[in-house]
Amino acid sequence: MDRVDVDGLSIAYRRAGKGPLLLLLHGALSDSRDWRRQMDSFGADFTVVAWDAPGCGGSDDLPPTYGLDDFVDTLARFIGVLHRGRPHVLGLSLGGILAIALHGRHPDVARSLVLASAYAGWAGSLTPAEVQRRVQGVLRDLERNVDEVAREFVATLPPPDAPAPLVQEQLAMVHDARPATTRTMVAMIAPLDLRPVLPTIDVPVLLLHGDADVRAPTSVAEALHDQIRGSVLVTLAGVGHCGHVQAPDRWNRAVLDFLRGPDRWHR
């Protein structure tokens, strides 16, 4: 892995390919290992960079007072340190939230956005009762045996016939997730409502969701689509929250079809 210093934080990342920059932002309980099935596929056309968010993977722990603005500023400065120009930014779930927040705070950074299984923050996309249920569930899981939590979580990700190494890697990422980071991220995204940002997005946007996603259901995707002018919504049949793991061939193809000519999608 490569590593750069951003405002005193050591940020680890993986890199592959050659071409325009494509930045991959992973979801919660995860890190850059989650993108193995995308690095080679996307690397034929792009310089693909998958970061370990602060507090995840090989990156430094989150500072105690770290908030959303700090997170987004670190991301913007990380992009600047790469010296590769304006990137395409692909965010999955929590990563999608960060991508939207990045545009809201630094609107000139991203060339295009791919928002996969994304939310406008939990409060911006879910009912108050559902937000409360999720927060309580995460806090409860933090007190449980980590192996049990990892097995339950990963059971919803790969297909039933997934090879054992893939399953083990997913288990390892959940097992390695740092409780302090999880608490901070939940506290950050639970009250977050990014709906005011959505109408201001003026770059090409792909919304990529699965119609079997119970975490960011189609109603969430459709609301984002309605509020982001000119966005393209692609829904994958039979795919859940983590289509990049469950159906990587279809998922990757949808992303590449968009990224190979994002301007032609934008109206």
C-alpha atoms as a printed R data frame, in Angstrom:
    type eleno elety resid chain resno       x       y       z
1   ATOM     1    CA   MET     A     1   0.000   0.000   0.000
2   ATOM     2    CA   ASP     A     2   0.997   3.606  -0.555
3   ATOM     3    CA   ARG     A     3   0.756   6.240   2.165
4   ATOM     4    CA   VAL     A     4   0.591  10.028   2.347
5   ATOM     5    CA   ASP     A     5   0.456  12.551   5.170
6   ATOM     6    CA   VAL     A     6  -2.582  14.828   5.235
7   ATOM     7    CA   ASP     A     7  -2.628  17.417   8.017
8   ATOM     8    CA   GLY     A     8  -0.678  15.128  10.316
9   ATOM     9    CA   LEU     A     9  -2.781  12.043   9.523
10  ATOM    10    CA   SER     A    10  -1.142   9.129   7.736
11  ATOM    11    CA   ILE     A    11  -3.596   7.965   5.042
12  ATOM    12    CA   ALA     A    12  -3.070   4.543   3.435
13  ATOM    13    CA   TYR     A    13  -4.351   3.750  -0.051
14  ATOM    14    CA   ARG     A    14  -4.138   1.263  -2.914
15  ATOM    15    CA   ARG     A    15  -3.460   2.264  -6.497
16  ATOM    16    CA   ALA     A    16  -3.760   0.513  -9.866
17  ATOM    17    CA   GLY     A    17  -4.018   1.336 -13.566
18  ATOM    18    CA   LYS     A    18  -3.279   4.374 -15.671
19  ATOM    19    CA   GLY     A    19  -5.442   7.228 -16.921
20  ATOM    20    CA   PRO     A    20  -7.809   9.781 -15.352
21  ATOM    21    CA   LEU     A    21  -8.150   9.497 -11.593
22  ATOM    22    CA   LEU     A    22 -11.002   7.413 -10.168
23  ATOM    23    CA   LEU     A    23 -11.241   7.613  -6.378
24  ATOM    24    CA   LEU     A    24 -13.051   4.822  -4.501
25  ATOM    25    CA   LEU     A    25 -14.588   5.549  -1.077
26  ATOM    26    CA   HIS     A    26 -15.509   2.435   0.902
27  ATOM    27    CA   GLY     A    27 -18.447   1.959   3.242
28  ATOM    28    CA   ALA     A    28 -18.606   1.408   6.996
29  ATOM    29    CA   LEU     A    29 -16.953  -1.613   8.655
30  ATOM    30    CA   SER     A    30 -14.666  -1.766   5.650
31  ATOM    31    CA   ASP     A    31 -11.466  -0.486   4.041
32  ATOM    32    CA   SER     A    32  -9.736  -0.461   0.658
33  ATOM    33    CA   ARG     A    33  -9.543  -4.266   0.557
34  ATOM    34    CA   ASP     A    34 -13.236  -4.171  -0.338
35  ATOM    35    CA   TRP     A    35 -12.407  -2.970  -3.864
36  ATOM    36    CA   ARG     A    36 -10.270  -5.879  -5.087
37  ATOM    37    CA   ARG     A    37 -12.875  -6.860  -7.692
38  ATOM    38    CA   GLN     A    38 -12.891  -3.292  -9.025
39  ATOM    39    CA   MET     A    39  -9.199  -2.359  -9.076
40  ATOM    40    CA   ASP     A    40  -8.240  -4.455 -12.114
41  ATOM    41    CA   SER     A    41 -11.537  -3.915 -13.934
42  ATOM    42    CA   PHE     A    42 -11.376  -0.128 -13.625
43  ATOM    43    CA   GLY     A    43  -7.587   0.050 -13.947
44  ATOM    44    CA   ALA     A    44  -7.733  -0.619 -17.688
45  ATOM    45    CA   ASP     A    45  -9.181   2.886 -18.182
46  ATOM    46    CA   PHE     A    46  -8.340   4.823 -15.027
47  ATOM    47    CA   THR     A    47  -5.770   5.426 -12.341
48  ATOM    48    CA   VAL     A    48  -7.772   3.847  -9.530
49  ATOM    49    CA   VAL     A    49  -7.093   4.975  -5.967
50  ATOM    50    CA   ALA     A    50  -8.912   3.325  -3.061
51  ATOM    51    CA   TRP     A    51  -8.264   5.030   0.250
52  ATOM    52    CA   ASP     A    52  -8.488   3.724   3.777
53  ATOM    53    CA   ALA     A    53 -10.601   6.410   5.430
54  ATOM    54    CA   PRO     A    54  -9.159   7.868   8.649
55  ATOM    55    CA   GLY     A    55  -9.780   5.356  11.406
56  ATOM    56    CA   CYS     A    56  -9.967   2.440   8.941
57  ATOM    57    CA   GLY     A    57  -7.560  -0.123   7.513
58  ATOM    58    CA   GLY     A    58  -3.968   1.087   7.502
59  ATOM    59    CA   SER     A    59  -4.771   4.766   8.134
60  ATOM    60    CA   ASP     A    60  -4.296   6.573  11.434
61  ATOM    61    CA   ASP     A    61  -7.034   6.685  14.063
62  ATOM    62    CA   LEU     A    62  -9.627   9.447  13.973
63  ATOM    63    CA   PRO     A    63  -8.704  12.455  16.114
64  ATOM    64    CA   PRO     A    64 -11.007  12.685  19.179
65  ATOM    65    CA   THR     A    65 -12.870  15.792  17.970
66  ATOM    66    CA   TYR     A    66 -13.176  14.746  14.319
67  ATOM    67    CA   GLY     A    67 -16.432  15.812  12.657
68  ATOM    68    CA   LEU     A    68 -17.930  15.629   9.173
69  ATOM    69    CA   ASP     A    69 -16.313  18.864   7.994
70  ATOM    70    CA   ASP     A    70 -12.909  17.578   9.143
71  ATOM    71    CA   PHE     A    71 -13.535  14.285   7.330
72  ATOM    72    CA   VAL     A    72 -14.477  16.037   4.094
73  ATOM    73    CA   ASP     A    73 -11.580  18.499   4.316
74  ATOM    74    CA   THR     A    74  -9.161  15.602   4.805
75  ATOM    75    CA   LEU     A    75 -10.645  13.911   1.745
76  ATOM    76    CA   ALA     A    76 -10.290  17.074  -0.368
77  ATOM    77    CA   ARG     A    77  -6.685  17.550   0.722
78  ATOM    78    CA   PHE     A    78  -5.936  13.855   0.105
79  ATOM    79    CA   ILE     A    79  -7.139  14.337  -3.479
80  ATOM    80    CA   GLY     A    80  -4.921  17.409  -3.798
81  ATOM    81    CA   VAL     A    81  -1.862  15.538  -2.539
82  ATOM    82    CA   LEU     A    82  -2.314  12.946  -5.300
83  ATOM    83    CA   HIS     A    83  -1.679  15.671  -7.934
84  ATOM    84    CA   ARG     A    84  -3.869  13.953 -10.533
85  ATOM    85    CA   GLY     A    85  -6.400  16.677 -11.323
86  ATOM    86    CA   ARG     A    86 -10.159  16.467 -10.800
87  ATOM    87    CA   PRO     A    87 -11.160  12.863 -10.072
88  ATOM    88    CA   HIS     A    88 -14.247  10.828 -10.718
89  ATOM    89    CA   VAL     A    89 -15.415  10.026  -7.168
90  ATOM    90    CA   LEU     A    90 -17.216   6.757  -6.458
91  ATOM    91    CA   GLY     A    91 -18.678   6.337  -2.986
92  ATOM    92    CA   LEU     A    92 -20.428   3.255  -1.599
93  ATOM    93    CA   SER     A    93 -22.978   3.659   1.231
94  ATOM    94    CA   LEU     A    94 -21.060   5.741   3.809
95  ATOM    95    CA   GLY     A    95 -18.637   6.581   1.005
96  ATOM    96    CA   GLY     A    96 -21.582   7.938  -0.986
97  ATOM    97    CA   ILE     A    97 -22.486  10.209   1.911
98  ATOM    98    CA   LEU     A    98 -18.904  11.509   1.938
99  ATOM    99    CA   ALA     A    99 -19.010  12.066  -1.835
100 ATOM   100    CA   ILE     A   100 -22.169  14.188  -1.544
101 ATOM   101    CA   ALA     A   101 -20.720  16.100   1.410
102 ATOM   102    CA   LEU     A   102 -17.494  16.638  -0.552
103 ATOM   103    CA   HIS     A   103 -19.417  18.337  -3.343
104 ATOM   104    CA   GLY     A   104 -21.335  20.450  -0.850
105 ATOM   105    CA   ARG     A   105 -18.175  21.735   0.846
106 ATOM   106    CA   HIS     A   106 -15.721  21.597  -2.090
107 ATOM   107    CA   PRO     A   107 -17.858  21.794  -5.248
108 ATOM   108    CA   ASP     A   108 -14.910  22.179  -7.624
109 ATOM   109    CA   VAL     A   109 -13.093  18.982  -6.601
110 ATOM   110    CA   ALA     A   110 -14.986  16.103  -8.268
111 ATOM   111    CA   ARG     A   111 -15.345  15.686 -12.028
112 ATOM   112    CA   SER     A   112 -18.283  13.303 -11.630
113 ATOM   113    CA   LEU     A   113 -19.957  11.311  -8.856
114 ATOM   114    CA   VAL     A   114 -20.967   7.666  -8.692
115 ATOM   115    CA   LEU     A   115 -23.224   7.213  -5.660
116 ATOM   116    CA   ALA     A   116 -23.710   3.511  -4.969
117 ATOM   117    CA   SER     A   117 -26.226   2.320  -2.359
118 ATOM   118    CA   ALA     A   118 -26.035   5.886  -1.103
119 ATOM   119    CA   TYR     A   119 -27.949   8.081   1.329
120 ATOM   120    CA   ALA     A   120 -28.311  11.828   1.801
121 ATOM   121    CA   GLY     A   121 -27.236  11.091   5.374
122 ATOM   122    CA   TRP     A   122 -29.423   8.810   7.479
123 ATOM   123    CA   ALA     A   123 -31.684  11.659   8.596
124 ATOM   124    CA   GLY     A   124 -31.862  12.857   4.998
125 ATOM   125    CA   SER     A   125 -33.017   9.508   3.608
126 ATOM   126    CA   LEU     A   126 -34.643   7.515   6.433
127 ATOM   127    CA   THR     A   127 -37.483   8.030   8.878
128 ATOM   128    CA   PRO     A   128 -36.623   9.121  12.438
129 ATOM   129    CA   ALA     A   129 -37.763   5.721  13.729
130 ATOM   130    CA   GLU     A   130 -35.478   3.885  11.298
131 ATOM   131    CA   VAL     A   131 -32.528   6.111  12.182
132 ATOM   132    CA   GLN     A   132 -33.083   5.380  15.876
133 ATOM   133    CA   ARG     A   133 -33.358   1.633  15.178
134 ATOM   134    CA   ARG     A   134 -30.085   1.621  13.276
135 ATOM   135    CA   VAL     A   135 -28.203   3.629  15.864
136 ATOM   136    CA   GLN     A   136 -29.398   1.371  18.666
137 ATOM   137    CA   GLY     A   137 -28.499  -1.701  16.609
138 ATOM   138    CA   VAL     A   138 -24.942  -0.523  15.954
139 ATOM   139    CA   LEU     A   139 -24.370   0.427  19.584
140 ATOM   140    CA   ARG     A   140 -25.745  -2.931  20.689
141 ATOM   141    CA   ASP     A   141 -23.489  -4.778  18.233
142 ATOM   142    CA   LEU     A   142 -20.444  -2.954  19.596
143 ATOM   143    CA   GLU     A   143 -21.062  -4.709  22.908
144 ATOM   144    CA   ARG     A   144 -21.446  -8.167  21.338
145 ATOM   145    CA   ASN     A   145 -18.865 -10.777  20.331
146 ATOM   146    CA   VAL     A   146 -17.143  -9.373  17.237
147 ATOM   147    CA   ASP     A   147 -16.970 -12.769  15.505
148 ATOM   148    CA   GLU     A   148 -20.739 -13.223  15.770
149 ATOM   149    CA   VAL     A   149 -21.398  -9.703  14.476
150 ATOM   150    CA   ALA     A   150 -18.995 -10.213  11.573
151 ATOM   151    CA   ARG     A   151 -20.624 -13.496  10.544
152 ATOM   152    CA   GLU     A   152 -24.133 -11.988  10.639
153 ATOM   153    CA   PHE     A   153 -23.079  -8.903   8.669
154 ATOM   154    CA   VAL     A   154 -21.074 -10.738   6.012
155 ATOM   155    CA   ALA     A   155 -23.882 -13.251   5.478
156 ATOM   156    CA   THR     A   156 -25.777 -10.417   3.729
157 ATOM   157    CA   LEU     A   157 -22.935  -9.526   1.343
158 ATOM   158    CA   PRO     A   158 -21.442 -12.196  -0.968
159 ATOM   159    CA   PRO     A   159 -23.602 -14.622  -2.971
160 ATOM   160    CA   PRO     A   160 -24.089 -18.104  -1.461
161 ATOM   161    CA   ASP     A   161 -21.536 -19.638  -3.843
162 ATOM   162    CA   ALA     A   162 -18.841 -17.038  -3.129
163 ATOM   163    CA   PRO     A   163 -15.322 -18.480  -2.858
164 ATOM   164    CA   ALA     A   164 -14.031 -18.919   0.677
165 ATOM   165    CA   PRO     A   165 -11.174 -16.353   0.335
166 ATOM   166    CA   LEU     A   166 -13.686 -13.636  -0.574
167 ATOM   167    CA   VAL     A   167 -15.843 -14.459   2.449
168 ATOM   168    CA   GLN     A   168 -12.806 -14.557   4.726
169 ATOM   169    CA   GLU     A   169 -11.665 -11.153   3.496
170 ATOM   170    CA   GLN     A   170 -15.077  -9.654   4.230
171 ATOM   171    CA   LEU     A   171 -15.008 -11.212   7.703
172 ATOM   172    CA   ALA     A   172 -11.520  -9.827   8.309
173 ATOM   173    CA   MET     A   173 -12.540  -6.269   7.419
174 ATOM   174    CA   VAL     A   174 -15.519  -6.308   9.777
175 ATOM   175    CA   HIS     A   175 -13.391  -7.923  12.479
176 ATOM   176    CA   ASP     A   176 -10.693  -5.272  12.028
177 ATOM   177    CA   ALA     A   177 -13.122  -2.325  12.202
178 ATOM   178    CA   ARG     A   178 -12.262  -0.092  15.156
179 ATOM   179    CA   PRO     A   179 -15.109   0.425  17.644
180 ATOM   180    CA   ALA     A   180 -14.147   4.065  18.253
181 ATOM   181    CA   THR     A   181 -14.337   4.774  14.506
182 ATOM   182    CA   THR     A   182 -17.713   3.051  14.240
183 ATOM   183    CA   ARG     A   183 -19.124   5.113  17.117
184 ATOM   184    CA   THR     A   184 -17.828   8.349  15.594
185 ATOM   185    CA   MET     A   185 -19.176   7.563  12.141
186 ATOM   186    CA   VAL     A   186 -22.618   6.618  13.441
187 ATOM   187    CA   ALA     A   187 -22.776   9.810  15.494
188 ATOM   188    CA   MET     A   188 -21.752  11.706  12.357
189 ATOM   189    CA   ILE     A   189 -24.193  10.260   9.807
190 ATOM   190    CA   ALA     A   190 -27.259   9.537  11.962
191 ATOM   191    CA   PRO     A   191 -28.414  13.205  12.272
192 ATOM   192    CA   LEU     A   192 -26.998  14.192   8.880
193 ATOM   193    CA   ASP     A   193 -29.370  15.608   6.266
194 ATOM   194    CA   LEU     A   194 -27.630  16.438   2.981
195 ATOM   195    CA   ARG     A   195 -30.805  17.074   0.983
196 ATOM   196    CA   PRO     A   196 -29.989  20.806   0.636
197 ATOM   197    CA   VAL     A   197 -26.793  19.819  -1.215
198 ATOM   198    CA   LEU     A   198 -28.510  17.625  -3.812
199 ATOM   199    CA   PRO     A   199 -30.013  20.393  -6.032
200 ATOM   200    CA   THR     A   200 -26.612  22.124  -6.125
201 ATOM   201    CA   ILE     A   201 -24.798  19.174  -7.689
202 ATOM   202    CA   ASP     A   202 -23.808  20.265 -11.179
203 ATOM   203    CA   VAL     A   203 -21.535  17.420 -12.301
204 ATOM   204    CA   PRO     A   204 -22.601  14.126 -13.950
205 ATOM   205    CA   VAL     A   205 -24.022  11.708 -11.372
206 ATOM   206    CA   LEU     A   206 -24.688   7.980 -11.553
207 ATOM   207    CA   LEU     A   207 -26.925   6.488  -8.852
208 ATOM   208    CA   LEU     A   208 -26.281   2.737  -8.683
209 ATOM   209    CA   HIS     A   209 -28.586   0.699  -6.470
210 ATOM   210    CA   GLY     A   210 -29.857  -2.861  -6.157
211 ATOM   211    CA   ASP     A   211 -33.567  -3.601  -6.065
212 ATOM   212    CA   ALA     A   212 -32.995  -6.099  -3.226
213 ATOM   213    CA   ASP     A   213 -31.210  -3.548  -1.024
214 ATOM   214    CA   VAL     A   214 -32.886  -3.432   2.388
215 ATOM   215    CA   ARG     A   215 -30.426  -0.863   3.787
216 ATOM   216    CA   ALA     A   216 -30.749   1.790   1.071
217 ATOM   217    CA   PRO     A   217 -33.981   0.658  -0.629
218 ATOM   218    CA   THR     A   218 -35.195   1.826  -4.019
219 ATOM   219    CA   SER     A   219 -37.263   4.594  -2.396
220 ATOM   220    CA   VAL     A   220 -33.987   6.141  -1.169
221 ATOM   221    CA   ALA     A   221 -32.474   5.890  -4.640
222 ATOM   222    CA   GLU     A   222 -35.528   7.398  -6.293
223 ATOM   223    CA   ALA     A   223 -35.548  10.332  -3.863
224 ATOM   224    CA   LEU     A   224 -31.907  11.068  -4.673
225 ATOM   225    CA   HIS     A   225 -32.663  10.784  -8.383
226 ATOM   226    CA   ASP     A   226 -35.553  13.247  -8.087
227 ATOM   227    CA   GLN     A   227 -33.407  15.822  -6.296
228 ATOM   228    CA   ILE     A   228 -30.165  15.609  -8.323
229 ATOM   229    CA   ARG     A   229 -30.789  17.289 -11.648
230 ATOM   230    CA   GLY     A   230 -29.678  15.235 -14.640
231 ATOM   231    CA   SER     A   231 -28.688  12.212 -12.559
232 ATOM   232    CA   VAL     A   232 -28.839   8.723 -14.032
233 ATOM   233    CA   LEU     A   233 -30.402   5.948 -11.937
234 ATOM   234    CA   VAL     A   234 -29.373   2.350 -12.649
235 ATOM   235    CA   THR     A   235 -31.066  -0.382 -10.626
236 ATOM   236    CA   LEU     A   236 -29.603  -3.896 -10.668
237 ATOM   237    CA   ALA     A   237 -32.137  -6.722 -10.374
238 ATOM   238    CA   GLY     A   238 -31.673  -9.119  -7.473
239 ATOM   239    CA   VAL     A   239 -28.762  -7.153  -6.002
240 ATOM   240    CA   GLY     A   240 -28.528  -5.920  -2.434
241 ATOM   241    CA   HIS     A   241 -26.541  -3.233  -0.656
242 ATOM   242    CA   CYS     A   242 -23.073  -4.369  -1.745
243 ATOM   243    CA   GLY     A   243 -23.458  -5.076  -5.447
244 ATOM   244    CA   HIS     A   244 -19.712  -4.616  -5.982
245 ATOM   245    CA   VAL     A   245 -19.261  -7.862  -4.028
246 ATOM   246    CA   GLN     A   246 -22.507  -9.674  -4.882
247 ATOM   247    CA   ALA     A   247 -22.572  -9.045  -8.641
248 ATOM   248    CA   PRO     A   248 -19.238  -7.419  -9.539
249 ATOM   249    CA   ASP     A   249 -19.458  -8.035 -13.297
250 ATOM   250    CA   ARG     A   250 -22.800  -6.238 -13.681
251 ATOM   251    CA   TRP     A   251 -21.908  -3.598 -11.119
252 ATOM   252    CA   ASN     A   252 -18.535  -2.818 -12.705
253 ATOM   253    CA   ARG     A   253 -20.060  -2.695 -16.187
254 ATOM   254    CA   ALA     A   254 -22.659  -0.130 -15.079
255 ATOM   255    CA   VAL     A   255 -19.930   2.066 -13.582
256 ATOM   256    CA   LEU     A   256 -17.681   1.819 -16.642
257 ATOM   257    CA   ASP     A   257 -20.523   2.504 -19.074
258 ATOM   258    CA   PHE     A   258 -21.107   5.753 -17.208
259 ATOM   259    CA   LEU     A   259 -17.492   6.782 -16.623
260 ATOM   260    CA   ARG     A   260 -16.360   6.231 -20.192
261 ATOM   261    CA   GLY     A   261 -18.534   9.162 -21.192
262 ATOM   262    CA   PRO     A   262 -20.141  10.876 -18.169
263 ATOM   263    CA   ASP     A   263 -20.770  14.127 -20.040
264 ATOM   264    CA   ARG     A   264 -23.151  12.445 -22.463
265 ATOM   265    CA   TRP     A   265 -25.305  11.381 -19.494
266 ATOM   266    CA   HIS     A   266 -25.544  14.872 -18.054
267 ATOM   267    CA   ARG     A   267 -28.536  17.012 -18.994
